[in-house]
Amino acid sequence: MLEISNDLQVNQPTVTTIGNTFVSVENYLSILEYENDLIRVKTKAKTIKILGDKLLLKYITEGEIGIKGVIYSIEYVD
């Protein structure tokens, strides 16, 4: 059986941005707040705070969230 190194196992949140108009968050736990200009996403490690304009959930699955809009900042907060 093939063993996967701990370095390759991704349990931490993975945040991917495309320009300033799209962000995806993988390995999230829940959405804490959802507003037109603010989305807060809880992960195992931290809360991810996304500030922008006209933010909307493009898709949501069990393991990933896609957010579209004009993104001004992404912060990791406790």
N, CA, C and O atoms as a Tripos MOL2 file, in Angstrom:
@<TRIPOS>MOLECULE
protein
  312   311    78     0     0
PROTEIN
NO_CHARGES

@<TRIPOS>ATOM
      1 N           0.8440   -1.1890    0.0000 N.3       1 MET1
      2 CA          0.0000    0.0000    0.0000 C.3       1 MET1
      3 C           0.8840    1.2450    0.0000 C.2       1 MET1
      4 O           1.9040    1.3030    0.6860 O.2       1 MET1
      5 N           0.4810    2.2020   -0.7580 N.am      2 LEU2
      6 CA          1.2200    3.4520   -0.8830 C.3       2 LEU2
      7 C           0.9270    4.3550    0.3080 C.2       2 LEU2
      8 O          -0.2310    4.6090    0.6410 O.2       2 LEU2
      9 N           1.9870    4.8340    0.9410 N.am      3 GLU3
     10 CA          1.8190    5.7640    2.0590 C.3       3 GLU3
     11 C           2.1010    7.1780    1.5690 C.2       3 GLU3
     12 O           3.0350    7.4110    0.8010 O.2       3 GLU3
     13 N           1.2870    8.1040    2.0190 N.am      4 ILE4
     14 CA          1.4560    9.5090    1.6470 C.3       4 ILE4
     15 C           2.1660   10.2320    2.7790 C.2       4 ILE4
     16 O           1.7550   10.1490    3.9360 O.2       4 ILE4
     17 N           3.2240   10.9340    2.4410 N.am      5 SER5
     18 CA          3.9980   11.6990    3.4080 C.3       5 SER5
     19 C           3.1120   12.7550    4.0640 C.2       5 SER5
     20 O           2.1920   13.2840    3.4400 O.2       5 SER5
     21 N           3.4010   13.0540    5.3270 N.am      6 ASN6
     22 CA          2.6600   14.1030    6.0300 C.3       6 ASN6
     23 C           2.7920   15.4510    5.3340 C.2       6 ASN6
     24 O           1.8870   16.2810    5.4060 O.2       6 ASN6
     25 N           3.9310   15.6710    4.6540 N.am      7 ASP7
     26 CA          4.1430   16.9260    3.9350 C.3       7 ASP7
     27 C           3.1600   17.0860    2.7830 C.2       7 ASP7
     28 O           2.8220   18.2100    2.4120 O.2       7 ASP7
     29 N           2.6950   15.9720    2.2130 N.am      8 LEU8
     30 CA          1.8000   16.0280    1.0650 C.3       8 LEU8
     31 C           0.3260   16.0180    1.4420 C.2       8 LEU8
     32 O          -0.5270   16.3230    0.6080 O.2       8 LEU8
     33 N           0.0160   15.6720    2.6790 N.am      9 GLN9
     34 CA         -1.3740   15.6600    3.1260 C.3       9 GLN9
     35 C          -1.7790   17.0910    3.4640 C.2       9 GLN9
     36 O          -1.1490   17.7470    4.2920 O.2       9 GLN9
     37 N          -2.8310   17.5600    2.8170 N.am     10 VAL10
     38 CA         -3.2540   18.9530    3.0050 C.3      10 VAL10
     39 C          -4.4830   18.9780    3.9020 C.2      10 VAL10
     40 O          -5.5980   18.7070    3.4560 O.2      10 VAL10
     41 N          -4.2660   19.3050    5.1680 N.am     11 ASN11
     42 CA         -5.3610   19.4660    6.1110 C.3      11 ASN11
     43 C          -5.5620   20.9350    6.4560 C.2      11 ASN11
     44 O          -6.5640   21.3110    7.0630 O.2      11 ASN11
     45 N          -4.6170   21.7440    6.0690 N.am     12 GLN12
     46 CA         -4.6910   23.1730    6.3170 C.3      12 GLN12
     47 C          -5.5400   23.8220    5.2280 C.2      12 GLN12
     48 O          -5.6880   23.2620    4.1420 O.2      12 GLN12
     49 N          -6.0930   24.9890    5.5090 N.am     13 PRO13
     50 CA         -6.8620   25.6680    4.4640 C.3      13 PRO13
     51 C          -5.9510   26.0550    3.3000 C.2      13 PRO13
     52 O          -4.8050   26.4600    3.4950 O.2      13 PRO13
     53 N          -6.4810   25.9220    2.1020 N.am     14 THR14
     54 CA         -5.7720   26.3380    0.8990 C.3      14 THR14
     55 C          -6.5910   27.4470    0.2530 C.2      14 THR14
     56 O          -7.7500   27.2460   -0.1120 O.2      14 THR14
     57 N          -5.9780   28.6150    0.1160 N.am     15 VAL15
     58 CA         -6.6550   29.7710   -0.4600 C.3      15 VAL15
     59 C          -5.9990   30.0760   -1.8010 C.2      15 VAL15
     60 O          -4.7890   30.2850   -1.8830 O.2      15 VAL15
     61 N          -6.8160   30.0980   -2.8500 N.am     16 THR16
     62 CA         -6.3280   30.3780   -4.1930 C.3      16 THR16
     63 C          -7.0540   31.6050   -4.7360 C.2      16 THR16
     64 O          -8.2820   31.6790   -4.6940 O.2      16 THR16
     65 N          -6.2920   32.5590   -5.2430 N.am     17 THR17
     66 CA         -6.9080   33.7510   -5.8260 C.3      17 THR17
     67 C          -6.6060   33.8170   -7.3260 C.2      17 THR17
     68 O          -5.5410   33.3990   -7.7830 O.2      17 THR17
     69 N          -7.5460   34.3390   -8.0580 N.am     18 ILE18
     70 CA         -7.3550   34.6230   -9.4780 C.3      18 ILE18
     71 C          -7.6180   36.1110   -9.6500 C.2      18 ILE18
     72 O          -8.7580   36.5720   -9.6040 O.2      18 ILE18
     73 N          -6.5430   36.8400   -9.8470 N.am     19 GLY19
     74 CA         -6.6470   38.3000   -9.9140 C.3      19 GLY19
     75 C          -7.2600   38.8270   -8.6280 C.2      19 GLY19
     76 O          -6.9520   38.3470   -7.5370 O.2      19 GLY19
     77 N          -8.1250   39.8120   -8.7650 N.am     20 ASN20
     78 CA         -8.8360   40.3180   -7.5900 C.3      20 ASN20
     79 C         -10.3450   40.0860   -7.7400 C.2      20 ASN20
     80 O         -11.1510   40.8010   -7.1450 O.2      20 ASN20
     81 N         -10.7210   39.0650   -8.5530 N.am     21 THR21
     82 CA        -12.1420   38.8360   -8.8000 C.3      21 THR21
     83 C         -12.6330   37.4620   -8.3680 C.2      21 THR21
     84 O         -13.8340   37.1980   -8.4280 O.2      21 THR21
     85 N         -11.7340   36.5750   -7.9310 N.am     22 PHE22
     86 CA        -12.1650   35.2330   -7.5260 C.3      22 PHE22
     87 C         -11.2220   34.6790   -6.4770 C.2      22 PHE22
     88 O         -10.0060   34.8510   -6.5580 O.2      22 PHE22
     89 N         -11.8020   34.0110   -5.4910 N.am     23 VAL23
     90 CA        -11.0040   33.3170   -4.4730 C.3      23 VAL23
     91 C         -11.7000   32.0050   -4.1390 C.2      23 VAL23
     92 O         -12.9260   31.9460   -4.0390 O.2      23 VAL23
     93 N         -10.9030   30.9530   -3.9680 N.am     24 SER24
     94 CA        -11.4580   29.6870   -3.4970 C.3      24 SER24
     95 C         -10.7870   29.3260   -2.1840 C.2      24 SER24
     96 O          -9.5940   29.5700   -2.0000 O.2      24 SER24
     97 N         -11.5560   28.7420   -1.2690 N.am     25 VAL25
     98 CA        -11.0550   28.3050    0.0270 C.3      25 VAL25
     99 C         -11.3530   26.8160    0.1450 C.2      25 VAL25
    100 O         -12.5110   26.3990    0.1250 O.2      25 VAL25
    101 N         -10.2950   26.0220    0.2680 N.am     26 GLU26
    102 CA        -10.4440   24.5820    0.4510 C.3      26 GLU26
    103 C         -10.2240   24.2360    1.9180 C.2      26 GLU26
    104 O          -9.5530   24.9700    2.6430 O.2      26 GLU26
    105 N         -10.7870   23.1290    2.3450 N.am     27 ASN27
    106 CA        -10.6530   22.6240    3.7210 C.3      27 ASN27
    107 C         -11.2380   23.5900    4.7450 C.2      27 ASN27
    108 O         -10.6120   23.8740    5.7670 O.2      27 ASN27
    109 N         -12.4310   24.0890    4.4720 N.am     28 TYR28
    110 CA        -13.1070   24.9970    5.3980 C.3      28 TYR28
    111 C         -14.0550   24.1910    6.3030 C.2      28 TYR28
    112 O         -14.3830   23.0440    6.0000 O.2      28 TYR28
    113 N         -14.4820   24.7900    7.3950 N.am     29 LEU29
    114 CA        -15.4430   24.1580    8.3010 C.3      29 LEU29
    115 C         -16.8450   24.7410    8.1450 C.2      29 LEU29
    116 O         -17.8230   23.9980    8.0590 O.2      29 LEU29
    117 N         -16.9430   26.0860    8.1070 N.am     30 SER30
    118 CA        -18.2540   26.7170    7.9920 C.3      30 SER30
    119 C         -18.1130   28.1630    7.5390 C.2      30 SER30
    120 O         -17.0270   28.7410    7.5630 O.2      30 SER30
    121 N         -19.2440   28.7310    7.1230 N.am     31 ILE31
    122 CA        -19.3090   30.1520    6.7810 C.3      31 ILE31
    123 C         -19.8660   30.8660    8.0040 C.2      31 ILE31
    124 O         -20.9870   30.5870    8.4270 O.2      31 ILE31
    125 N         -19.0950   31.7800    8.5710 N.am     32 LEU32
    126 CA        -19.5020   32.4940    9.7790 C.3      32 LEU32
    127 C         -20.3270   33.7330    9.4680 C.2      32 LEU32
    128 O         -21.2490   34.0790   10.2070 O.2      32 LEU32
    129 N         -19.9890   34.4000    8.3670 N.am     33 GLU33
    130 CA        -20.6750   35.6500    8.0160 C.3      33 GLU33
    131 C         -20.6850   35.7750    6.4990 C.2      33 GLU33
    132 O         -19.7020   35.4640    5.8270 O.2      33 GLU33
    133 N         -21.8170   36.2380    5.9760 N.am     34 TYR34
    134 CA        -21.9460   36.3840    4.5230 C.3      34 TYR34
    135 C         -22.6930   37.6680    4.2260 C.2      34 TYR34
    136 O         -23.9100   37.7460    4.3980 O.2      34 TYR34
    137 N         -21.9620   38.6690    3.7820 N.am     35 GLU35
    138 CA        -22.5220   39.9640    3.4120 C.3      35 GLU35
    139 C         -22.0230   40.3340    2.0210 C.2      35 GLU35
    140 O         -21.1470   39.6660    1.4730 O.2      35 GLU35
    141 N         -22.5750   41.3860    1.4600 N.am     36 ASN36
    142 CA        -22.1860   41.8690    0.1420 C.3      36 ASN36
    143 C         -20.7180   42.3110    0.0920 C.2      36 ASN36
    144 O         -20.0790   42.2300   -0.9570 O.2      36 ASN36
    145 N         -20.1840   42.7820    1.2360 N.am     37 ASP37
    146 CA        -18.8220   43.3080    1.2720 C.3      37 ASP37
    147 C         -17.8890   42.5540    2.2270 C.2      37 ASP37
    148 O         -16.7340   42.9470    2.3930 O.2      37 ASP37
    149 N         -18.3770   41.4750    2.8560 N.am     38 LEU38
    150 CA        -17.5780   40.7280    3.8290 C.3      38 LEU38
    151 C         -18.0420   39.2800    3.8910 C.2      38 LEU38
    152 O         -19.2330   38.9980    4.0200 O.2      38 LEU38
    153 N         -17.0820   38.3720    3.7980 N.am     39 ILE39
    154 CA        -17.3630   36.9560    4.0190 C.3      39 ILE39
    155 C         -16.3010   36.4360    4.9780 C.2      39 ILE39
    156 O         -15.1040   36.6110    4.7480 O.2      39 ILE39
    157 N         -16.7490   35.7930    6.0570 N.am     40 ARG40
    158 CA        -15.8280   35.1710    7.0130 C.3      40 ARG40
    159 C         -16.0320   33.6650    6.9710 C.2      40 ARG40
    160 O         -17.1530   33.1720    7.0930 O.2      40 ARG40
    161 N         -14.9190   32.9340    6.7960 N.am     41 VAL41
    162 CA        -14.9480   31.4870    6.6580 C.3      41 VAL41
    163 C         -14.1000   30.8690    7.7630 C.2      41 VAL41
    164 O         -12.9330   31.2220    7.9330 O.2      41 VAL41
    165 N         -14.6990   29.9370    8.5150 N.am     42 LYS42
    166 CA        -13.9770   29.2670    9.6030 C.3      42 LYS42
    167 C         -13.2350   28.0640    9.0370 C.2      42 LYS42
    168 O         -13.7960   27.2820    8.2700 O.2      42 LYS42
    169 N         -11.9580   27.9200    9.4250 N.am     43 THR43
    170 CA        -11.1580   26.7600    9.0780 C.3      43 THR43
    171 C         -10.5930   26.1690   10.3630 C.2      43 THR43
    172 O         -10.7620   26.7470   11.4370 O.2      43 THR43
    173 N          -9.9340   25.0410   10.2650 N.am     44 LYS44
    174 CA         -9.3380   24.4180   11.4510 C.3      44 LYS44
    175 C          -8.2760   25.3080   12.0800 C.2      44 LYS44
    176 O          -8.1310   25.3430   13.3010 O.2      44 LYS44
    177 N          -7.5380   26.0240   11.2460 N.am     45 ALA45
    178 CA         -6.4210   26.8200   11.7460 C.3      45 ALA45
    179 C          -6.8370   28.2270   12.1650 C.2      45 ALA45
    180 O          -6.5280   28.6500   13.2780 O.2      45 ALA45
    181 N          -7.5180   28.9440   11.3120 N.am     46 LYS46
    182 CA         -7.8730   30.3490   11.5340 C.3      46 LYS46
    183 C          -9.2110   30.6450   10.8780 C.2      46 LYS46
    184 O          -9.7990   29.7910   10.2140 O.2      46 LYS46
    185 N          -9.6780   31.8660   11.0740 N.am     47 THR47
    186 CA        -10.8200   32.3720   10.3220 C.3      47 THR47
    187 C         -10.2800   33.2190    9.1850 C.2      47 THR47
    188 O          -9.3830   34.0380    9.3880 O.2      47 THR47
    189 N         -10.8170   33.0300    7.9980 N.am     48 ILE48
    190 CA        -10.3890   33.7910    6.8330 C.3      48 ILE48
    191 C         -11.4470   34.8590    6.5690 C.2      48 ILE48
    192 O         -12.6290   34.5590    6.4000 O.2      48 ILE48
    193 N         -10.9970   36.1020    6.5380 N.am     49 LYS49
    194 CA        -11.8820   37.2560    6.3560 C.3      49 LYS49
    195 C         -11.6130   37.8460    4.9690 C.2      49 LYS49
    196 O         -10.4990   38.2800    4.6720 O.2      49 LYS49
    197 N         -12.6400   37.8550    4.1340 N.am     50 ILE50
    198 CA        -12.5110   38.3570    2.7720 C.3      50 ILE50
    199 C         -13.3350   39.6360    2.6610 C.2      50 ILE50
    200 O         -14.5500   39.6210    2.8570 O.2      50 ILE50
    201 N         -12.6680   40.7370    2.3460 N.am     51 LEU51
    202 CA        -13.3220   42.0310    2.1800 C.3      51 LEU51
    203 C         -13.3570   42.3870    0.7030 C.2      51 LEU51
    204 O         -12.3840   42.1670   -0.0190 O.2      51 LEU51
    205 N         -14.4820   42.9400    0.2530 N.am     52 GLY52
    206 CA        -14.5860   43.3200   -1.1450 C.3      52 GLY52
    207 C         -15.9030   44.0020   -1.4350 C.2      52 GLY52
    208 O         -16.5370   44.5700   -0.5450 O.2      52 GLY52
    209 N         -16.3050   43.9400   -2.6880 N.am     53 ASP53
    210 CA        -17.5370   44.5610   -3.1430 C.3      53 ASP53
    211 C         -18.2650   43.5710   -4.0480 C.2      53 ASP53
    212 O         -17.6460   42.8870   -4.8620 O.2      53 ASP53
    213 N         -19.5800   43.5050   -3.8950 N.am     54 LYS54
    214 CA        -20.4200   42.6020   -4.6920 C.3      54 LYS54
    215 C         -19.9700   41.1480   -4.5720 C.2      54 LYS54
    216 O         -19.9610   40.4090   -5.5560 O.2      54 LYS54
    217 N         -19.5920   40.7410   -3.3420 N.am     55 LEU55
    218 CA        -19.1490   39.3700   -3.1110 C.3      55 LEU55
    219 C         -20.3370   38.4180   -3.1510 C.2      55 LEU55
    220 O         -21.4000   38.7130   -2.6040 O.2      55 LEU55
    221 N         -20.1490   37.2850   -3.7970 N.am     56 LEU56
    222 CA        -21.1860   36.2570   -3.7960 C.3      56 LEU56
    223 C         -20.5460   34.8830   -3.8770 C.2      56 LEU56
    224 O         -19.4490   34.7130   -4.4100 O.2      56 LEU56
    225 N         -21.2630   33.9060   -3.3320 N.am     57 LEU57
    226 CA        -20.7920   32.5270   -3.3820 C.3      57 LEU57
    227 C         -21.0760   31.9790   -4.7740 C.2      57 LEU57
    228 O         -22.2340   31.8130   -5.1570 O.2      57 LEU57
    229 N         -20.0390   31.7040   -5.5140 N.am     58 LYS58
    230 CA        -20.1870   31.1570   -6.8620 C.3      58 LYS58
    231 C         -20.5330   29.6680   -6.7790 C.2      58 LYS58
    232 O         -21.3670   29.1740   -7.5370 O.2      58 LYS58
    233 N         -19.8820   28.9570   -5.8480 N.am     59 TYR59
    234 CA        -20.2000   27.5510   -5.5990 C.3      59 TYR59
    235 C         -19.7790   27.1850   -4.1900 C.2      59 TYR59
    236 O         -18.9330   27.8440   -3.5850 O.2      59 TYR59
    237 N         -20.3730   26.1430   -3.6880 N.am     60 ILE60
    238 CA        -20.0330   25.6290   -2.3650 C.3      60 ILE60
    239 C         -20.1880   24.1120   -2.4020 C.2      60 ILE60
    240 O         -21.2360   23.5900   -2.7800 O.2      60 ILE60
    241 N         -19.1270   23.4190   -2.0050 N.am     61 THR61
    242 CA        -19.1540   21.9620   -1.9040 C.3      61 THR61
    243 C         -18.7490   21.5880   -0.4890 C.2      61 THR61
    244 O         -18.5130   22.4530    0.3550 O.2      61 THR61
    245 N         -18.6730   20.3100   -0.2460 N.am     62 GLU62
    246 CA        -18.2880   19.8540    1.0930 C.3      62 GLU62
    247 C         -16.8720   20.2870    1.4560 C.2      62 GLU62
    248 O         -16.5660   20.4850    2.6320 O.2      62 GLU62
    249 N         -16.0140   20.4350    0.4620 N.am     63 GLY63
    250 CA        -14.6280   20.7580    0.7610 C.3      63 GLY63
    251 C         -14.1140   22.0740    0.2440 C.2      63 GLY63
    252 O         -12.9740   22.4400    0.5310 O.2      63 GLY63
    253 N         -14.9290   22.8130   -0.5250 N.am     64 GLU64
    254 CA        -14.4180   24.0320   -1.1470 C.3      64 GLU64
    255 C         -15.5260   25.0580   -1.3530 C.2      64 GLU64
    256 O         -16.6780   24.7130   -1.6130 O.2      64 GLU64
    257 N         -15.1460   26.3340   -1.2290 N.am     65 ILE65
    258 CA        -16.0440   27.4590   -1.4800 C.3      65 ILE65
    259 C         -15.4000   28.3280   -2.5580 C.2      65 ILE65
    260 O         -14.2000   28.5970   -2.4990 O.2      65 ILE65
    261 N         -16.1850   28.7660   -3.5390 N.am     66 GLY66
    262 CA        -15.7230   29.7150   -4.5460 C.3      66 GLY66
    263 C         -16.4480   31.0280   -4.3710 C.2      66 GLY66
    264 O         -17.6770   31.0620   -4.3100 O.2      66 GLY66
    265 N         -15.6940   32.1100   -4.2900 N.am     67 ILE67
    266 CA        -16.2600   33.4420   -4.0430 C.3      67 ILE67
    267 C         -15.8840   34.3570   -5.1980 C.2      67 ILE67
    268 O         -14.7190   34.4400   -5.5850 O.2      67 ILE67
    269 N         -16.8840   35.0420   -5.7450 N.am     68 LYS68
    270 CA        -16.6870   35.9490   -6.8740 C.3      68 LYS68
    271 C         -17.0350   37.3610   -6.4430 C.2      68 LYS68
    272 O         -17.9010   37.5490   -5.5890 O.2      68 LYS68
    273 N         -16.3850   38.3430   -7.0110 N.am     69 GLY69
    274 CA        -16.6330   39.7430   -6.7180 C.3      69 GLY69
    275 C         -15.3430   40.5310   -6.8540 C.2      69 GLY69
    276 O         -14.3490   40.0180   -7.3680 O.2      69 GLY69
    277 N         -15.3560   41.7590   -6.4020 N.am     70 VAL70
    278 CA        -14.1350   42.5700   -6.3820 C.3      70 VAL70
    279 C         -13.5190   42.3920   -5.0000 C.2      70 VAL70
    280 O         -14.0830   42.8390   -4.0010 O.2      70 VAL70
    281 N         -12.3720   41.7450   -4.9450 N.am     71 ILE71
    282 CA        -11.7480   41.3950   -3.6670 C.3      71 ILE71
    283 C         -10.6990   42.4480   -3.3270 C.2      71 ILE71
    284 O          -9.7790   42.7050   -4.1040 O.2      71 ILE71
    285 N         -10.8560   43.0550   -2.1410 N.am     72 TYR72
    286 CA         -9.9200   44.0670   -1.6830 C.3      72 TYR72
    287 C          -8.8280   43.4720   -0.7920 C.2      72 TYR72
    288 O          -7.6620   43.8550   -0.8920 O.2      72 TYR72
    289 N          -9.2140   42.5250    0.0850 N.am     73 SER73
    290 CA         -8.2150   41.9430    0.9800 C.3      73 SER73
    291 C          -8.6720   40.5810    1.4950 C.2      73 SER73
    292 O          -9.8610   40.2670    1.5480 O.2      73 SER73
    293 N          -7.6800   39.8000    1.8660 N.am     74 ILE74
    294 CA         -7.9020   38.4990    2.5050 C.3      74 ILE74
    295 C          -7.0400   38.4880    3.7670 C.2      74 ILE74
    296 O          -5.8250   38.6720    3.7020 O.2      74 ILE74
    297 N          -7.6830   38.2700    4.9110 N.am     75 GLU75
    298 CA         -6.9750   38.2940    6.1890 C.3      75 GLU75
    299 C          -7.1750   36.9750    6.9150 C.2      75 GLU75
    300 O          -8.2210   36.3380    6.7930 O.2      75 GLU75
    301 N          -6.1690   36.5730    7.6680 N.am     76 TYR76
    302 CA         -6.2550   35.4080    8.5480 C.3      76 TYR76
    303 C          -6.3380   35.9390    9.9700 C.2      76 TYR76
    304 O          -5.4020   36.5780   10.4520 O.2      76 TYR76
    305 N          -7.4450   35.6800   10.6400 N.am     77 VAL77
    306 CA         -7.6640   36.1870   11.9870 C.3      77 VAL77
    307 C          -7.9900   35.0370   12.9250 C.2      77 VAL77
    308 O          -8.4360   33.9760   12.4890 O.2      77 VAL77
    309 N          -7.7630   35.2550   14.2210 N.am     78 ASP78
    310 CA         -8.1050   34.2260   15.2260 C.3      78 ASP78
    311 C          -9.5650   34.2320   15.5530 C.2      78 ASP78
    312 O         -10.0170   33.4350   16.3750 O.2      78 ASP78
@<TRIPOS>BOND
     1     1     2 1
     2     2     3 1
     3     3     4 2
     4     3     5 am
     5     5     6 1
     6     6     7 1
     7     7     8 2
     8     7     9 am
     9     9    10 1
    10    10    11 1
    11    11    12 2
    12    11    13 am
    13    13    14 1
    14    14    15 1
    15    15    16 2
    16    15    17 am
    17    17    18 1
    18    18    19 1
    19    19    20 2
    20    19    21 am
    21    21    22 1
    22    22    23 1
    23    23    24 2
    24    23    25 am
    25    25    26 1
    26    26    27 1
    27    27    28 2
    28    27    29 am
    29    29    30 1
    30    30    31 1
    31    31    32 2
    32    31    33 am
    33    33    34 1
    34    34    35 1
    35    35    36 2
    36    35    37 am
    37    37    38 1
    38    38    39 1
    39    39    40 2
    40    39    41 am
    41    41    42 1
    42    42    43 1
    43    43    44 2
    44    43    45 am
    45    45    46 1
    46    46    47 1
    47    47    48 2
    48    47    49 am
    49    49    50 1
    50    50    51 1
    51    51    52 2
    52    51    53 am
    53    53    54 1
    54    54    55 1
    55    55    56 2
    56    55    57 am
    57    57    58 1
    58    58    59 1
    59    59    60 2
    60    59    61 am
    61    61    62 1
    62    62    63 1
    63    63    64 2
    64    63    65 am
    65    65    66 1
    66    66    67 1
    67    67    68 2
    68    67    69 am
    69    69    70 1
    70    70    71 1
    71    71    72 2
    72    71    73 am
    73    73    74 1
    74    74    75 1
    75    75    76 2
    76    75    77 am
    77    77    78 1
    78    78    79 1
    79    79    80 2
    80    79    81 am
    81    81    82 1
    82    82    83 1
    83    83    84 2
    84    83    85 am
    85    85    86 1
    86    86    87 1
    87    87    88 2
    88    87    89 am
    89    89    90 1
    90    90    91 1
    91    91    92 2
    92    91    93 am
    93    93    94 1
    94    94    95 1
    95    95    96 2
    96    95    97 am
    97    97    98 1
    98    98    99 1
    99    99   100 2
   100    99   101 am
   101   101   102 1
   102   102   103 1
   103   103   104 2
   104   103   105 am
   105   105   106 1
   106   106   107 1
   107   107   108 2
   108   107   109 am
   109   109   110 1
   110   110   111 1
   111   111   112 2
   112   111   113 am
   113   113   114 1
   114   114   115 1
   115   115   116 2
   116   115   117 am
   117   117   118 1
   118   118   119 1
   119   119   120 2
   120   119   121 am
   121   121   122 1
   122   122   123 1
   123   123   124 2
   124   123   125 am
   125   125   126 1
   126   126   127 1
   127   127   128 2
   128   127   129 am
   129   129   130 1
   130   130   131 1
   131   131   132 2
   132   131   133 am
   133   133   134 1
   134   134   135 1
   135   135   136 2
   136   135   137 am
   137   137   138 1
   138   138   139 1
   139   139   140 2
   140   139   141 am
   141   141   142 1
   142   142   143 1
   143   143   144 2
   144   143   145 am
   145   145   146 1
   146   146   147 1
   147   147   148 2
   148   147   149 am
   149   149   150 1
   150   150   151 1
   151   151   152 2
   152   151   153 am
   153   153   154 1
   154   154   155 1
   155   155   156 2
   156   155   157 am
   157   157   158 1
   158   158   159 1
   159   159   160 2
   160   159   161 am
   161   161   162 1
   162   162   163 1
   163   163   164 2
   164   163   165 am
   165   165   166 1
   166   166   167 1
   167   167   168 2
   168   167   169 am
   169   169   170 1
   170   170   171 1
   171   171   172 2
   172   171   173 am
   173   173   174 1
   174   174   175 1
   175   175   176 2
   176   175   177 am
   177   177   178 1
   178   178   179 1
   179   179   180 2
   180   179   181 am
   181   181   182 1
   182   182   183 1
   183   183   184 2
   184   183   185 am
   185   185   186 1
   186   186   187 1
   187   187   188 2
   188   187   189 am
   189   189   190 1
   190   190   191 1
   191   191   192 2
   192   191   193 am
   193   193   194 1
   194   194   195 1
   195   195   196 2
   196   195   197 am
   197   197   198 1
   198   198   199 1
   199   199   200 2
   200   199   201 am
   201   201   202 1
   202   202   203 1
   203   203   204 2
   204   203   205 am
   205   205   206 1
   206   206   207 1
   207   207   208 2
   208   207   209 am
   209   209   210 1
   210   210   211 1
   211   211   212 2
   212   211   213 am
   213   213   214 1
   214   214   215 1
   215   215   216 2
   216   215   217 am
   217   217   218 1
   218   218   219 1
   219   219   220 2
   220   219   221 am
   221   221   222 1
   222   222   223 1
   223   223   224 2
   224   223   225 am
   225   225   226 1
   226   226   227 1
   227   227   228 2
   228   227   229 am
   229   229   230 1
   230   230   231 1
   231   231   232 2
   232   231   233 am
   233   233   234 1
   234   234   235 1
   235   235   236 2
   236   235   237 am
   237   237   238 1
   238   238   239 1
   239   239   240 2
   240   239   241 am
   241   241   242 1
   242   242   243 1
   243   243   244 2
   244   243   245 am
   245   245   246 1
   246   246   247 1
   247   247   248 2
   248   247   249 am
   249   249   250 1
   250   250   251 1
   251   251   252 2
   252   251   253 am
   253   253   254 1
   254   254   255 1
   255   255   256 2
   256   255   257 am
   257   257   258 1
   258   258   259 1
   259   259   260 2
   260   259   261 am
   261   261   262 1
   262   262   263 1
   263   263   264 2
   264   263   265 am
   265   265   266 1
   266   266   267 1
   267   267   268 2
   268   267   269 am
   269   269   270 1
   270   270   271 1
   271   271   272 2
   272   271   273 am
   273   273   274 1
   274   274   275 1
   275   275   276 2
   276   275   277 am
   277   277   278 1
   278   278   279 1
   279   279   280 2
   280   279   281 am
   281   281   282 1
   282   282   283 1
   283   283   284 2
   284   283   285 am
   285   285   286 1
   286   286   287 1
   287   287   288 2
   288   287   289 am
   289   289   290 1
   290   290   291 1
   291   291   292 2
   292   291   293 am
   293   293   294 1
   294   294   295 1
   295   295   296 2
   296   295   297 am
   297   297   298 1
   298   298   299 1
   299   299   300 2
   300   299   301 am
   301   301   302 1
   302   302   303 1
   303   303   304 2
   304   303   305 am
   305   305   306 1
   306   306   307 1
   307   307   308 2
   308   307   309 am
   309   309   310 1
   310   310   311 1
   311   311   312 2
@<TRIPOS>SUBSTRUCTURE
     1 MET1         2 RESIDUE 1 A MET
     2 LEU2         6 RESIDUE 1 A LEU
     3 GLU3        10 RESIDUE 1 A GLU
     4 ILE4        14 RESIDUE 1 A ILE
     5 SER5        18 RESIDUE 1 A SER
     6 ASN6        22 RESIDUE 1 A ASN
     7 ASP7        26 RESIDUE 1 A ASP
     8 LEU8        30 RESIDUE 1 A LEU
     9 GLN9        34 RESIDUE 1 A GLN
    10 VAL10       38 RESIDUE 1 A VAL
    11 ASN11       42 RESIDUE 1 A ASN
    12 GLN12       46 RESIDUE 1 A GLN
    13 PRO13       50 RESIDUE 1 A PRO
    14 THR14       54 RESIDUE 1 A THR
    15 VAL15       58 RESIDUE 1 A VAL
    16 THR16       62 RESIDUE 1 A THR
    17 THR17       66 RESIDUE 1 A THR
    18 ILE18       70 RESIDUE 1 A ILE
    19 GLY19       74 RESIDUE 1 A GLY
    20 ASN20       78 RESIDUE 1 A ASN
    21 THR21       82 RESIDUE 1 A THR
    22 PHE22       86 RESIDUE 1 A PHE
    23 VAL23       90 RESIDUE 1 A VAL
    24 SER24       94 RESIDUE 1 A SER
    25 VAL25       98 RESIDUE 1 A VAL
    26 GLU26      102 RESIDUE 1 A GLU
    27 ASN27      106 RESIDUE 1 A ASN
    28 TYR28      110 RESIDUE 1 A TYR
    29 LEU29      114 RESIDUE 1 A LEU
    30 SER30      118 RESIDUE 1 A SER
    31 ILE31      122 RESIDUE 1 A ILE
    32 LEU32      126 RESIDUE 1 A LEU
    33 GLU33      130 RESIDUE 1 A GLU
    34 TYR34      134 RESIDUE 1 A TYR
    35 GLU35      138 RESIDUE 1 A GLU
    36 ASN36      142 RESIDUE 1 A ASN
    37 ASP37      146 RESIDUE 1 A ASP
    38 LEU38      150 RESIDUE 1 A LEU
    39 ILE39      154 RESIDUE 1 A ILE
    40 ARG40      158 RESIDUE 1 A ARG
    41 VAL41      162 RESIDUE 1 A VAL
    42 LYS42      166 RESIDUE 1 A LYS
    43 THR43      170 RESIDUE 1 A THR
    44 LYS44      174 RESIDUE 1 A LYS
    45 ALA45      178 RESIDUE 1 A ALA
    46 LYS46      182 RESIDUE 1 A LYS
    47 THR47      186 RESIDUE 1 A THR
    48 ILE48      190 RESIDUE 1 A ILE
    49 LYS49      194 RESIDUE 1 A LYS
    50 ILE50      198 RESIDUE 1 A ILE
    51 LEU51      202 RESIDUE 1 A LEU
    52 GLY52      206 RESIDUE 1 A GLY
    53 ASP53      210 RESIDUE 1 A ASP
    54 LYS54      214 RESIDUE 1 A LYS
    55 LEU55      218 RESIDUE 1 A LEU
    56 LEU56      222 RESIDUE 1 A LEU
    57 LEU57      226 RESIDUE 1 A LEU
    58 LYS58      230 RESIDUE 1 A LYS
    59 TYR59      234 RESIDUE 1 A TYR
    60 ILE60      238 RESIDUE 1 A ILE
    61 THR61      242 RESIDUE 1 A THR
    62 GLU62      246 RESIDUE 1 A GLU
    63 GLY63      250 RESIDUE 1 A GLY
    64 GLU64      254 RESIDUE 1 A GLU
    65 ILE65      258 RESIDUE 1 A ILE
    66 GLY66      262 RESIDUE 1 A GLY
    67 ILE67      266 RESIDUE 1 A ILE
    68 LYS68      270 RESIDUE 1 A LYS
    69 GLY69      274 RESIDUE 1 A GLY
    70 VAL70      278 RESIDUE 1 A VAL
    71 ILE71      282 RESIDUE 1 A ILE
    72 TYR72      286 RESIDUE 1 A TYR
    73 SER73      290 RESIDUE 1 A SER
    74 ILE74      294 RESIDUE 1 A ILE
    75 GLU75      298 RESIDUE 1 A GLU
    76 TYR76      302 RESIDUE 1 A TYR
    77 VAL77      306 RESIDUE 1 A VAL
    78 ASP78      310 RESIDUE 1 A ASP
